[in-house]
Amino acid sequence: MQTPAKIVTLAAVFIGIVLLTVWLTTTYLARNQPNRGVAMEDLMELYRPDTKPLGMIVVKTYREYRGNTIKWSAAYFGCLFGSAFLSAMAGLLLKLEILGSYPKARNDLAAAMATVAALLVTLSTTGDFQRKWQANRAAAAAMENLAYELVRPSAATSLDTRLTRIQTINDARNRGIIGELAEPAPGEGPAAPAPTRPPDAEKAPNSSAP
């Protein structure tokens, strides 16, 4: 194999290894780390018997949303920083004198890196990685606050309200992911339409004849 071909092959293998390492690391952290809410373990012991089943559901949902937040955050920022890194490397390769003896290999590598950088931006934008990351992060924060609210003594008398809160959080998360407006908070209905005047009222009354 010629030297330029070796350079292109090694560069492609290196980029593939880096992308695979980032993906595997992100998956491992999302499945194994406590996902920020370390106090949730101790919080389970503070729940009363009548609120503990609902509290366990809230904590599990919180961990699911935090895991999704880590994955989408890694996907979004990975594409963002990866695109910036590859774009910078593409410009650097064109200026390296050490590859001056292999202009074709240098140009091919620079073009390949610029192409991958553009694809990463397109992938992040088309997949709405940022919106999905933000929606899951906001939902996880809301679930965390709800988990603390269930410790209060008054929580046992308002479980229906807490269930409504869970439904609202889930609906807001789903609408945030697909890009729709969030539903109004419980107790808030849709805005009433502006009153319209009847057709007859829009016409000016005829003045009486003198």
Stockholm file with secondary structure:
# STOCKHOLM 1.0

chainA/1-210         MQTPAKIVTLAAVFIGIVLLTVWLTTTYLARNQPNRGVAMEDLMELYRPDTKPLGMIVVKTYREYRGNTIKWSAAYFGCLFGSAFLSAMAGLLLKLEILGSYPKARNDLAAAMATVAALLVTLSTTGDFQRKWQANRAAAAAMENLAYELVRPSAATSLDTRLTRIQTINDARNRGIIGELAEPAPGEGPAAPAPTRPPDAEKAPNSSAP
#=GR chainA/1-210 SS CCHHHHHHHHHHHHHHHHHHHHHHHHHHHHHHSCCSCTTHHHHGGGSCTTTHHHHHHHHHHHHHHHHHHHHHHHHHHHHHHHHHHHHHHHHHHTTCGGGTTCHHHHHHHHHHHHHHHHHHHHHHHHTTHHHHHHHHHHHHHHHHHHHHHTTSGGGGGCHHHHHHHHHHHHHHHHHHHHTCCCCCCTTCCCCCCCCCCCHHHHSCCCCCCC
#=GC SS_cons         CCHHHHHHHHHHHHHHHHHHHHHHHHHHHHHHSCCSCTTHHHHGGGSCTTTHHHHHHHHHHHHHHHHHHHHHHHHHHHHHHHHHHHHHHHHHHTTCGGGTTCHHHHHHHHHHHHHHHHHHHHHHHHTTHHHHHHHHHHHHHHHHHHHHHTTSGGGGGCHHHHHHHHHHHHHHHHHHHHTCCCCCCTTCCCCCCCCCCCHHHHSCCCCCCC
//
